[in-house]
């Protein structure tokens, strides 16, 4: 069993260049317990264009469209922070890698 710590925000303006840093604006943040059974982050709906930042305390999969599984999701190594730009409004599914 693991824990995913997350925040949802936006990229900072890039001053004519592609945005490269996360803005200080945070719409929501929290934690979600994870297991080897996929589960959605409780109460979270991400919107198109937002940035989802997740810290995984153990290896897990994250899926923004559908259910996280070995065939659907981005792999996050243990003790790593990853950022994902949201391209589809909806829930976020997490699953520990056994």
N, C-alpha and C positions, 0 to 999 in steps of 0.2 A: 504494500500500500504506500502510495506516495502523495505528494502535495504539489499542486501547480499554483504558483502565485502569478497573478495576471494584472495588467492594466490595459485600458483602451483609450487611445488618444488620437492625435494627428501628427503628421510630419510638420516640421517648421518650414516657413517659406524659404525657398532656395535662392532668392535674389537673382533670378534669371537662369539658375542651374537646377538640376534635379534635386529635390529635397533629400538630404542625407542624414539629418538628425531628428530625433523625436522631440516634438514640441513639449513645453512644460504643461500644456493643457491636458488634463486627464478627466475623461467623462465618467469613468468608473474603474474600480479596482477591487481585488479581493483574493481569496484563496479557494481552492476546490480540492477535496480529497479525491485520489484516483486509485483505481484497482485494475485488474486485468480484464474487467468487464467495461466496455465503453459506456461513458455517461456524459451528458451535456453539462456544461458549466451552468449551475443553477441560477436562473433569473437573468442570464446574459443573452442579449441579442446584439450582434455587431452589425454595423451599417457599412454600406459600400463606401470606400475611400478612407475608412478609419484604419488605425494601426493597432493590432493586437500584439502585446508584448507578454511573453510567458517565460517564467523561470521554472524549470522542472527539477525537482530534487532527486529524481531517478529517471531513467530512460522511459520516454513515453511517446505516443503518437498523438497528433492533433489534426483534426479535420474540420474545416469550416463549411463544408457542404457534405452532408450525410453523416454517417457513423464512422468513427475512427476504427480502423482495422489494419491488418497486415497489408491489405491491398488498397487502402484508402487513408491517406494521412501523411503528414510530414513527421519525420523522425526527429526528436529532440533528445540529444544525449543527456545523461545525468549531470546535474549541477551546471546547466547551461541556460543562458537567456537567448531567446530567439524572438525576432519581430516578423510579423506577417501583415502585409497590406491586404485589406479585405476587398474582395472582388465580387462577393455575393452576400447580401444581407441574410442573416439567419443566426442559428445557434452554433456553438462551438463544442465539438465532441473530443473527449480525451480518453486515452486507454494506456495503461502501463504496459511496457514491453516485458514479457516474462523471461 
